[in-house]
Amino acid sequence: MKTIITVGRQYGSGGRLIGKKLAEEFQIPFYDKDILKKAAKESGFCQELFENYDEKPTTSFLYSLVMDPYAMGYNSNSFELPLNHKVFLAVFDVIKKIADEGPCVIVGRCADYALADYNNLLKIFICGNMEDRMKRVQQLYDIPESKVKDQIVRVDKQRASYYNYYTNKKWGDIKSYDLSINTSQFGIDGAVELIKQAIALRES
């Protein structure tokens, strides 16, 4: 097994669980929120900062200016990068260090973009039908039925904005991934099997 697997996922689609099962099957490391802890430790920023900015977009005008300083006639060292950008870069660095250590599964956090230059990368996106996602989110997080759809829409929107902003690609767009799987069609275990077959084909 040589492959690094990145998992993008709609909220409630079971993407995290699929990633975990793959890591167990292949006996390789699994990373999700623990990336934030690692990034906090290595960067010296406190962990709460990483949690606050985790997969959430920014709409700050100042931030947009800093992201494109040349448009305003500044050079890139004119002033300090804003905190959320530093946090993103710290996470980005940690993702690369993790990948350099060998095969692993990384969930979310634009990992597919961070590792775009790696030849042994398999980029997965997990989606599902709204009804099935609502059931899963309700079971997992005990959210009232009246609020669960709004919660799913909100989290998906956050993840999409974050991904689209930092990568200049489109979250969930098939062109951004190697394999997109609908868990409403194949189930969690079916998705795991499909990914295992894809890895076997890549590595044969």
MODELLER restraints for C-alpha pairs under 7 A, 6 or more apart:
rsr = mdl.restraints
at = mdl.atoms
rsr.add(forms.Gaussian(group=physical.xy_distance, feature=features.Distance(at['CA:2:A'], at['CA:103:A']), mean=5.50, stdev=0.5))
rsr.add(forms.Gaussian(group=physical.xy_distance, feature=features.Distance(at['CA:2:A'], at['CA:120:A']), mean=6.61, stdev=0.5))
rsr.add(forms.Gaussian(group=physical.xy_distance, feature=features.Distance(at['CA:3:A'], at['CA:103:A']), mean=5.28, stdev=0.5))
rsr.add(forms.Gaussian(group=physical.xy_distance, feature=features.Distance(at['CA:3:A'], at['CA:120:A']), mean=4.98, stdev=0.5))
rsr.add(forms.Gaussian(group=physical.xy_distance, feature=features.Distance(at['CA:3:A'], at['CA:121:A']), mean=5.79, stdev=0.5))
rsr.add(forms.Gaussian(group=physical.xy_distance, feature=features.Distance(at['CA:3:A'], at['CA:122:A']), mean=6.69, stdev=0.5))
rsr.add(forms.Gaussian(group=physical.xy_distance, feature=features.Distance(at['CA:4:A'], at['CA:99:A']), mean=6.93, stdev=0.5))
rsr.add(forms.Gaussian(group=physical.xy_distance, feature=features.Distance(at['CA:4:A'], at['CA:103:A']), mean=4.65, stdev=0.5))
rsr.add(forms.Gaussian(group=physical.xy_distance, feature=features.Distance(at['CA:4:A'], at['CA:104:A']), mean=5.09, stdev=0.5))
rsr.add(forms.Gaussian(group=physical.xy_distance, feature=features.Distance(at['CA:4:A'], at['CA:105:A']), mean=6.12, stdev=0.5))
rsr.add(forms.Gaussian(group=physical.xy_distance, feature=features.Distance(at['CA:4:A'], at['CA:120:A']), mean=6.01, stdev=0.5))
rsr.add(forms.Gaussian(group=physical.xy_distance, feature=features.Distance(at['CA:4:A'], at['CA:121:A']), mean=4.86, stdev=0.5))
rsr.add(forms.Gaussian(group=physical.xy_distance, feature=features.Distance(at['CA:4:A'], at['CA:122:A']), mean=6.15, stdev=0.5))
rsr.add(forms.Gaussian(group=physical.xy_distance, feature=features.Distance(at['CA:5:A'], at['CA:104:A']), mean=6.25, stdev=0.5))
rsr.add(forms.Gaussian(group=physical.xy_distance, feature=features.Distance(at['CA:5:A'], at['CA:105:A']), mean=4.72, stdev=0.5))
rsr.add(forms.Gaussian(group=physical.xy_distance, feature=features.Distance(at['CA:5:A'], at['CA:106:A']), mean=6.31, stdev=0.5))
rsr.add(forms.Gaussian(group=physical.xy_distance, feature=features.Distance(at['CA:5:A'], at['CA:121:A']), mean=6.03, stdev=0.5))
rsr.add(forms.Gaussian(group=physical.xy_distance, feature=features.Distance(at['CA:5:A'], at['CA:122:A']), mean=4.93, stdev=0.5))
rsr.add(forms.Gaussian(group=physical.xy_distance, feature=features.Distance(at['CA:5:A'], at['CA:123:A']), mean=6.08, stdev=0.5))
rsr.add(forms.Gaussian(group=physical.xy_distance, feature=features.Distance(at['CA:6:A'], at['CA:105:A']), mean=5.82, stdev=0.5))
rsr.add(forms.Gaussian(group=physical.xy_distance, feature=features.Distance(at['CA:6:A'], at['CA:106:A']), mean=4.84, stdev=0.5))
rsr.add(forms.Gaussian(group=physical.xy_distance, feature=features.Distance(at['CA:6:A'], at['CA:107:A']), mean=5.81, stdev=0.5))
rsr.add(forms.Gaussian(group=physical.xy_distance, feature=features.Distance(at['CA:6:A'], at['CA:111:A']), mean=6.14, stdev=0.5))
rsr.add(forms.Gaussian(group=physical.xy_distance, feature=features.Distance(at['CA:6:A'], at['CA:112:A']), mean=5.75, stdev=0.5))
rsr.add(forms.Gaussian(group=physical.xy_distance, feature=features.Distance(at['CA:6:A'], at['CA:122:A']), mean=6.37, stdev=0.5))
rsr.add(forms.Gaussian(group=physical.xy_distance, feature=features.Distance(at['CA:6:A'], at['CA:123:A']), mean=5.03, stdev=0.5))
rsr.add(forms.Gaussian(group=physical.xy_distance, feature=features.Distance(at['CA:6:A'], at['CA:124:A']), mean=5.93, stdev=0.5))
rsr.add(forms.Gaussian(group=physical.xy_distance, feature=features.Distance(at['CA:7:A'], at['CA:15:A']), mean=6.70, stdev=0.5))
rsr.add(forms.Gaussian(group=physical.xy_distance, feature=features.Distance(at['CA:7:A'], at['CA:19:A']), mean=6.77, stdev=0.5))
rsr.add(forms.Gaussian(group=physical.xy_distance, feature=features.Distance(at['CA:7:A'], at['CA:106:A']), mean=6.22, stdev=0.5))
rsr.add(forms.Gaussian(group=physical.xy_distance, feature=features.Distance(at['CA:7:A'], at['CA:107:A']), mean=4.69, stdev=0.5))
rsr.add(forms.Gaussian(group=physical.xy_distance, feature=features.Distance(at['CA:7:A'], at['CA:108:A']), mean=5.87, stdev=0.5))
rsr.add(forms.Gaussian(group=physical.xy_distance, feature=features.Distance(at['CA:7:A'], at['CA:123:A']), mean=6.40, stdev=0.5))
rsr.add(forms.Gaussian(group=physical.xy_distance, feature=features.Distance(at['CA:7:A'], at['CA:124:A']), mean=4.88, stdev=0.5))
rsr.add(forms.Gaussian(group=physical.xy_distance, feature=features.Distance(at['CA:7:A'], at['CA:125:A']), mean=5.69, stdev=0.5))
rsr.add(forms.Gaussian(group=physical.xy_distance, feature=features.Distance(at['CA:8:A'], at['CA:107:A']), mean=6.31, stdev=0.5))
rsr.add(forms.Gaussian(group=physical.xy_distance, feature=features.Distance(at['CA:8:A'], at['CA:108:A']), mean=5.06, stdev=0.5))
rsr.add(forms.Gaussian(group=physical.xy_distance, feature=features.Distance(at['CA:8:A'], at['CA:124:A']), mean=6.13, stdev=0.5))
rsr.add(forms.Gaussian(group=physical.xy_distance, feature=features.Distance(at['CA:8:A'], at['CA:125:A']), mean=4.56, stdev=0.5))
rsr.add(forms.Gaussian(group=physical.xy_distance, feature=features.Distance(at['CA:8:A'], at['CA:126:A']), mean=6.24, stdev=0.5))
rsr.add(forms.Gaussian(group=physical.xy_distance, feature=features.Distance(at['CA:9:A'], at['CA:15:A']), mean=5.21, stdev=0.5))
rsr.add(forms.Gaussian(group=physical.xy_distance, feature=features.Distance(at['CA:9:A'], at['CA:125:A']), mean=5.45, stdev=0.5))
rsr.add(forms.Gaussian(group=physical.xy_distance, feature=features.Distance(at['CA:9:A'], at['CA:126:A']), mean=4.59, stdev=0.5))
rsr.add(forms.Gaussian(group=physical.xy_distance, feature=features.Distance(at['CA:9:A'], at['CA:127:A']), mean=5.99, stdev=0.5))
rsr.add(forms.Gaussian(group=physical.xy_distance, feature=features.Distance(at['CA:10:A'], at['CA:126:A']), mean=6.35, stdev=0.5))
rsr.add(forms.Gaussian(group=physical.xy_distance, feature=features.Distance(at['CA:10:A'], at['CA:127:A']), mean=5.20, stdev=0.5))
rsr.add(forms.Gaussian(group=physical.xy_distance, feature=features.Distance(at['CA:10:A'], at['CA:156:A']), mean=6.07, stdev=0.5))
rsr.add(forms.Gaussian(group=physical.xy_distance, feature=features.Distance(at['CA:11:A'], at['CA:152:A']), mean=5.88, stdev=0.5))
rsr.add(forms.Gaussian(group=physical.xy_distance, feature=features.Distance(at['CA:11:A'], at['CA:155:A']), mean=6.51, stdev=0.5))
rsr.add(forms.Gaussian(group=physical.xy_distance, feature=features.Distance(at['CA:11:A'], at['CA:156:A']), mean=6.01, stdev=0.5))
rsr.add(forms.Gaussian(group=physical.xy_distance, feature=features.Distance(at['CA:12:A'], at['CA:133:A']), mean=4.46, stdev=0.5))
rsr.add(forms.Gaussian(group=physical.xy_distance, feature=features.Distance(at['CA:12:A'], at['CA:134:A']), mean=6.81, stdev=0.5))
rsr.add(forms.Gaussian(group=physical.xy_distance, feature=features.Distance(at['CA:12:A'], at['CA:136:A']), mean=5.79, stdev=0.5))
rsr.add(forms.Gaussian(group=physical.xy_distance, feature=features.Distance(at['CA:12:A'], at['CA:137:A']), mean=5.30, stdev=0.5))
rsr.add(forms.Gaussian(group=physical.xy_distance, feature=features.Distance(at['CA:13:A'], at['CA:126:A']), mean=6.33, stdev=0.5))
rsr.add(forms.Gaussian(group=physical.xy_distance, feature=features.Distance(at['CA:13:A'], at['CA:127:A']), mean=5.26, stdev=0.5))
rsr.add(forms.Gaussian(group=physical.xy_distance, feature=features.Distance(at['CA:13:A'], at['CA:128:A']), mean=5.10, stdev=0.5))
rsr.add(forms.Gaussian(group=physical.xy_distance, feature=features.Distance(at['CA:13:A'], at['CA:133:A']), mean=5.48, stdev=0.5))
rsr.add(forms.Gaussian(group=physical.xy_distance, feature=features.Distance(at['CA:13:A'], at['CA:183:A']), mean=6.46, stdev=0.5))
rsr.add(forms.Gaussian(group=physical.xy_distance, feature=features.Distance(at['CA:14:A'], at['CA:188:A']), mean=6.66, stdev=0.5))
rsr.add(forms.Gaussian(group=physical.xy_distance, feature=features.Distance(at['CA:15:A'], at['CA:126:A']), mean=5.46, stdev=0.5))
rsr.add(forms.Gaussian(group=physical.xy_distance, feature=features.Distance(at['CA:16:A'], at['CA:107:A']), mean=6.52, stdev=0.5))
rsr.add(forms.Gaussian(group=physical.xy_distance, feature=features.Distance(at['CA:18:A'], at['CA:188:A']), mean=6.17, stdev=0.5))
rsr.add(forms.Gaussian(group=physical.xy_distance, feature=features.Distance(at['CA:18:A'], at['CA:192:A']), mean=5.98, stdev=0.5))
rsr.add(forms.Gaussian(group=physical.xy_distance, feature=features.Distance(at['CA:19:A'], at['CA:105:A']), mean=6.16, stdev=0.5))
rsr.add(forms.Gaussian(group=physical.xy_distance, feature=features.Distance(at['CA:19:A'], at['CA:107:A']), mean=6.92, stdev=0.5))
rsr.add(forms.Gaussian(group=physical.xy_distance, feature=features.Distance(at['CA:20:A'], at['CA:30:A']), mean=6.29, stdev=0.5))
rsr.add(forms.Gaussian(group=physical.xy_distance, feature=features.Distance(at['CA:22:A'], at['CA:192:A']), mean=6.40, stdev=0.5))
rsr.add(forms.Gaussian(group=physical.xy_distance, feature=features.Distance(at['CA:23:A'], at['CA:29:A']), mean=6.08, stdev=0.5))
rsr.add(forms.Gaussian(group=physical.xy_distance, feature=features.Distance(at['CA:23:A'], at['CA:30:A']), mean=5.68, stdev=0.5))
rsr.add(forms.Gaussian(group=physical.xy_distance, feature=features.Distance(at['CA:23:A'], at['CA:104:A']), mean=6.87, stdev=0.5))
rsr.add(forms.Gaussian(group=physical.xy_distance, feature=features.Distance(at['CA:23:A'], at['CA:105:A']), mean=6.12, stdev=0.5))
rsr.add(forms.Gaussian(group=physical.xy_distance, feature=features.Distance(at['CA:28:A'], at['CA:103:A']), mean=6.33, stdev=0.5))
rsr.add(forms.Gaussian(group=physical.xy_distance, feature=features.Distance(at['CA:28:A'], at['CA:104:A']), mean=5.22, stdev=0.5))
rsr.add(forms.Gaussian(group=physical.xy_distance, feature=features.Distance(at['CA:29:A'], at['CA:104:A']), mean=4.90, stdev=0.5))
rsr.add(forms.Gaussian(group=physical.xy_distance, feature=features.Distance(at['CA:29:A'], at['CA:105:A']), mean=6.38, stdev=0.5))
rsr.add(forms.Gaussian(group=physical.xy_distance, feature=features.Distance(at['CA:30:A'], at['CA:104:A']), mean=5.95, stdev=0.5))
rsr.add(forms.Gaussian(group=physical.xy_distance, feature=features.Distance(at['CA:30:A'], at['CA:105:A']), mean=4.85, stdev=0.5))
rsr.add(forms.Gaussian(group=physical.xy_distance, feature=features.Distance(at['CA:30:A'], at['CA:106:A']), mean=6.17, stdev=0.5))
rsr.add(forms.Gaussian(group=physical.xy_distance, feature=features.Distance(at['CA:31:A'], at['CA:105:A']), mean=6.14, stdev=0.5))
rsr.add(forms.Gaussian(group=physical.xy_distance, feature=features.Distance(at['CA:31:A'], at['CA:106:A']), mean=4.83, stdev=0.5))
rsr.add(forms.Gaussian(group=physical.xy_distance, feature=features.Distance(at['CA:31:A'], at['CA:107:A']), mean=6.29, stdev=0.5))
rsr.add(forms.Gaussian(group=physical.xy_distance, feature=features.Distance(at['CA:32:A'], at['CA:106:A']), mean=6.10, stdev=0.5))
rsr.add(forms.Gaussian(group=physical.xy_distance, feature=features.Distance(at['CA:32:A'], at['CA:107:A']), mean=5.10, stdev=0.5))
rsr.add(forms.Gaussian(group=physical.xy_distance, feature=features.Distance(at['CA:35:A'], at['CA:91:A']), mean=6.95, stdev=0.5))
rsr.add(forms.Gaussian(group=physical.xy_distance, feature=features.Distance(at['CA:36:A'], at['CA:47:A']), mean=6.71, stdev=0.5))
rsr.add(forms.Gaussian(group=physical.xy_distance, feature=features.Distance(at['CA:36:A'], at['CA:50:A']), mean=5.79, stdev=0.5))
rsr.add(forms.Gaussian(group=physical.xy_distance, feature=features.Distance(at['CA:36:A'], at['CA:91:A']), mean=6.75, stdev=0.5))
rsr.add(forms.Gaussian(group=physical.xy_distance, feature=features.Distance(at['CA:37:A'], at['CA:47:A']), mean=6.01, stdev=0.5))
rsr.add(forms.Gaussian(group=physical.xy_distance, feature=features.Distance(at['CA:39:A'], at['CA:90:A']), mean=5.72, stdev=0.5))
rsr.add(forms.Gaussian(group=physical.xy_distance, feature=features.Distance(at['CA:39:A'], at['CA:91:A']), mean=5.41, stdev=0.5))
rsr.add(forms.Gaussian(group=physical.xy_distance, feature=features.Distance(at['CA:39:A'], at['CA:94:A']), mean=5.87, stdev=0.5))
rsr.add(forms.Gaussian(group=physical.xy_distance, feature=features.Distance(at['CA:40:A'], at['CA:46:A']), mean=5.64, stdev=0.5))
rsr.add(forms.Gaussian(group=physical.xy_distance, feature=features.Distance(at['CA:40:A'], at['CA:47:A']), mean=5.12, stdev=0.5))
rsr.add(forms.Gaussian(group=physical.xy_distance, feature=features.Distance(at['CA:40:A'], at['CA:50:A']), mean=6.99, stdev=0.5))
rsr.add(forms.Gaussian(group=physical.xy_distance, feature=features.Distance(at['CA:43:A'], at['CA:90:A']), mean=6.31, stdev=0.5))
rsr.add(forms.Gaussian(group=physical.xy_distance, feature=features.Distance(at['CA:50:A'], at['CA:87:A']), mean=6.35, stdev=0.5))
rsr.add(forms.Gaussian(group=physical.xy_distance, feature=features.Distance(at['CA:53:A'], at['CA:84:A']), mean=6.51, stdev=0.5))
rsr.add(forms.Gaussian(group=physical.xy_distance, feature=features.Distance(at['CA:55:A'], at['CA:109:A']), mean=6.12, stdev=0.5))
rsr.add(forms.Gaussian(group=physical.xy_distance, feature=features.Distance(at['CA:55:A'], at['CA:158:A']), mean=6.73, stdev=0.5))
rsr.add(forms.Gaussian(group=physical.xy_distance, feature=features.Distance(at['CA:55:A'], at['CA:159:A']), mean=5.49, stdev=0.5))
rsr.add(forms.Gaussian(group=physical.xy_distance, feature=features.Distance(at['CA:55:A'], at['CA:162:A']), mean=5.59, stdev=0.5))
rsr.add(forms.Gaussian(group=physical.xy_distance, feature=features.Distance(at['CA:56:A'], at['CA:158:A']), mean=5.29, stdev=0.5))
rsr.add(forms.Gaussian(group=physical.xy_distance, feature=features.Distance(at['CA:56:A'], at['CA:159:A']), mean=6.33, stdev=0.5))
rsr.add(forms.Gaussian(group=physical.xy_distance, feature=features.Distance(at['CA:56:A'], at['CA:162:A']), mean=5.33, stdev=0.5))
rsr.add(forms.Gaussian(group=physical.xy_distance, feature=features.Distance(at['CA:57:A'], at['CA:158:A']), mean=6.16, stdev=0.5))
rsr.add(forms.Gaussian(group=physical.xy_distance, feature=features.Distance(at['CA:57:A'], at['CA:161:A']), mean=5.37, stdev=0.5))
rsr.add(forms.Gaussian(group=physical.xy_distance, feature=features.Distance(at['CA:57:A'], at['CA:162:A']), mean=4.25, stdev=0.5))
rsr.add(forms.Gaussian(group=physical.xy_distance, feature=features.Distance(at['CA:63:A'], at['CA:82:A']), mean=6.50, stdev=0.5))
rsr.add(forms.Gaussian(group=physical.xy_distance, feature=features.Distance(at['CA:66:A'], at['CA:81:A']), mean=6.50, stdev=0.5))
rsr.add(forms.Gaussian(group=physical.xy_distance, feature=features.Distance(at['CA:69:A'], at['CA:75:A']), mean=6.30, stdev=0.5))
rsr.add(forms.Gaussian(group=physical.xy_distance, feature=features.Distance(at['CA:69:A'], at['CA:76:A']), mean=6.07, stdev=0.5))
rsr.add(forms.Gaussian(group=physical.xy_distance, feature=features.Distance(at['CA:92:A'], at['CA:114:A']), mean=5.96, stdev=0.5))
rsr.add(forms.Gaussian(group=physical.xy_distance, feature=features.Distance(at['CA:95:A'], at['CA:111:A']), mean=6.57, stdev=0.5))
rsr.add(forms.Gaussian(group=physical.xy_distance, feature=features.Distance(at['CA:96:A'], at['CA:114:A']), mean=6.86, stdev=0.5))
rsr.add(forms.Gaussian(group=physical.xy_distance, feature=features.Distance(at['CA:96:A'], at['CA:115:A']), mean=6.54, stdev=0.5))
rsr.add(forms.Gaussian(group=physical.xy_distance, feature=features.Distance(at['CA:110:A'], at['CA:163:A']), mean=6.05, stdev=0.5))
rsr.add(forms.Gaussian(group=physical.xy_distance, feature=features.Distance(at['CA:112:A'], at['CA:123:A']), mean=5.98, stdev=0.5))
rsr.add(forms.Gaussian(group=physical.xy_distance, feature=features.Distance(at['CA:113:A'], at['CA:167:A']), mean=6.36, stdev=0.5))
rsr.add(forms.Gaussian(group=physical.xy_distance, feature=features.Distance(at['CA:122:A'], at['CA:178:A']), mean=6.34, stdev=0.5))
rsr.add(forms.Gaussian(group=physical.xy_distance, feature=features.Distance(at['CA:123:A'], at['CA:177:A']), mean=4.93, stdev=0.5))
rsr.add(forms.Gaussian(group=physical.xy_distance, feature=features.Distance(at['CA:123:A'], at['CA:178:A']), mean=5.13, stdev=0.5))
rsr.add(forms.Gaussian(group=physical.xy_distance, feature=features.Distance(at['CA:123:A'], at['CA:179:A']), mean=6.55, stdev=0.5))
rsr.add(forms.Gaussian(group=physical.xy_distance, feature=features.Distance(at['CA:124:A'], at['CA:177:A']), mean=5.75, stdev=0.5))
rsr.add(forms.Gaussian(group=physical.xy_distance, feature=features.Distance(at['CA:124:A'], at['CA:178:A']), mean=6.06, stdev=0.5))
rsr.add(forms.Gaussian(group=physical.xy_distance, feature=features.Distance(at['CA:124:A'], at['CA:179:A']), mean=4.99, stdev=0.5))
rsr.add(forms.Gaussian(group=physical.xy_distance, feature=features.Distance(at['CA:124:A'], at['CA:180:A']), mean=5.81, stdev=0.5))
rsr.add(forms.Gaussian(group=physical.xy_distance, feature=features.Distance(at['CA:125:A'], at['CA:172:A']), mean=6.72, stdev=0.5))
rsr.add(forms.Gaussian(group=physical.xy_distance, feature=features.Distance(at['CA:125:A'], at['CA:177:A']), mean=6.50, stdev=0.5))
rsr.add(forms.Gaussian(group=physical.xy_distance, feature=features.Distance(at['CA:125:A'], at['CA:179:A']), mean=6.36, stdev=0.5))
rsr.add(forms.Gaussian(group=physical.xy_distance, feature=features.Distance(at['CA:125:A'], at['CA:180:A']), mean=4.64, stdev=0.5))
rsr.add(forms.Gaussian(group=physical.xy_distance, feature=features.Distance(at['CA:125:A'], at['CA:181:A']), mean=6.40, stdev=0.5))
rsr.add(forms.Gaussian(group=physical.xy_distance, feature=features.Distance(at['CA:126:A'], at['CA:180:A']), mean=5.88, stdev=0.5))
rsr.add(forms.Gaussian(group=physical.xy_distance, feature=features.Distance(at['CA:126:A'], at['CA:181:A']), mean=5.11, stdev=0.5))
rsr.add(forms.Gaussian(group=physical.xy_distance, feature=features.Distance(at['CA:126:A'], at['CA:182:A']), mean=6.06, stdev=0.5))
rsr.add(forms.Gaussian(group=physical.xy_distance, feature=features.Distance(at['CA:127:A'], at['CA:181:A']), mean=6.18, stdev=0.5))
rsr.add(forms.Gaussian(group=physical.xy_distance, feature=features.Distance(at['CA:127:A'], at['CA:182:A']), mean=4.81, stdev=0.5))
rsr.add(forms.Gaussian(group=physical.xy_distance, feature=features.Distance(at['CA:127:A'], at['CA:183:A']), mean=6.30, stdev=0.5))
rsr.add(forms.Gaussian(group=physical.xy_distance, feature=features.Distance(at['CA:128:A'], at['CA:182:A']), mean=4.89, stdev=0.5))
rsr.add(forms.Gaussian(group=physical.xy_distance, feature=features.Distance(at['CA:128:A'], at['CA:183:A']), mean=5.18, stdev=0.5))
rsr.add(forms.Gaussian(group=physical.xy_distance, feature=features.Distance(at['CA:128:A'], at['CA:184:A']), mean=5.12, stdev=0.5))
rsr.add(forms.Gaussian(group=physical.xy_distance, feature=features.Distance(at['CA:129:A'], at['CA:184:A']), mean=5.87, stdev=0.5))
rsr.add(forms.Gaussian(group=physical.xy_distance, feature=features.Distance(at['CA:132:A'], at['CA:184:A']), mean=6.59, stdev=0.5))
rsr.add(forms.Gaussian(group=physical.xy_distance, feature=features.Distance(at['CA:134:A'], at['CA:148:A']), mean=6.14, stdev=0.5))
rsr.add(forms.Gaussian(group=physical.xy_distance, feature=features.Distance(at['CA:134:A'], at['CA:149:A']), mean=6.33, stdev=0.5))
rsr.add(forms.Gaussian(group=physical.xy_distance, feature=features.Distance(at['CA:138:A'], at['CA:144:A']), mean=7.00, stdev=0.5))
rsr.add(forms.Gaussian(group=physical.xy_distance, feature=features.Distance(at['CA:138:A'], at['CA:148:A']), mean=6.71, stdev=0.5))
rsr.add(forms.Gaussian(group=physical.xy_distance, feature=features.Distance(at['CA:160:A'], at['CA:171:A']), mean=5.14, stdev=0.5))
rsr.add(forms.Gaussian(group=physical.xy_distance, feature=features.Distance(at['CA:163:A'], at['CA:171:A']), mean=5.88, stdev=0.5))
rsr.add(forms.Gaussian(group=physical.xy_distance, feature=features.Distance(at['CA:164:A'], at['CA:170:A']), mean=5.21, stdev=0.5))
rsr.add(forms.Gaussian(group=physical.xy_distance, feature=features.Distance(at['CA:164:A'], at['CA:171:A']), mean=6.04, stdev=0.5))
rsr.add(forms.Gaussian(group=physical.xy_distance, feature=features.Distance(at['CA:169:A'], at['CA:176:A']), mean=6.80, stdev=0.5))
rsr.add(forms.Gaussian(group=physical.xy_distance, feature=features.Distance(at['CA:170:A'], at['CA:176:A']), mean=6.88, stdev=0.5))
rsr.add(forms.Gaussian(group=physical.xy_distance, feature=features.Distance(at['CA:174:A'], at['CA:180:A']), mean=6.65, stdev=0.5))
rsr.add(forms.Gaussian(group=physical.xy_distance, feature=features.Distance(at['CA:181:A'], at['CA:191:A']), mean=6.55, stdev=0.5))
rsr.add(forms.Gaussian(group=physical.xy_distance, feature=features.Distance(at['CA:183:A'], at['CA:191:A']), mean=6.55, stdev=0.5))
